[in-house]
């Protein structure tokens, strides 16, 4: 695999390396939204959302469109939604394995008289 492709992948994962940025991307899966809507949905301060949106823009994860004084955000490529779905499946797979191991380690219940 060429180094350029590995760097590109690393950039995307860096862009997603914060729970707030993942929440923004998940919110944008529904379609284009103004910044104010993201602030309301996520319950965060405007400055906080703005910082995270700037990172997502810089990493070219989101695109913007201006309409008057509103800035609308959307995912640059909806395929990123599929990546998040796969990561959720990966999480559940490992969670299931952990639960199975915990069940196997559980001591037997005492016998009742």
HELIX and SHEET records of a PDB file:
HELIX    1   1 UNK A    3  UNK A   15  1                                  13    
HELIX    2   2 UNK A   19  UNK A   28  1                                  10    
HELIX    3   3 UNK A   35  UNK A   42  1                                   8    
HELIX    4   4 UNK A   46  UNK A   58  1                                  13    
HELIX    5   5 UNK A   79  UNK A  105  1                                  27    
SHEET    1   A 3 UNK A  33  UNK A  34  0                                        
SHEET    2   A 3 UNK A  70  UNK A  75 -1                                        
SHEET    3   A 3 UNK A  62  UNK A  67 -1                                        
END                                                                             
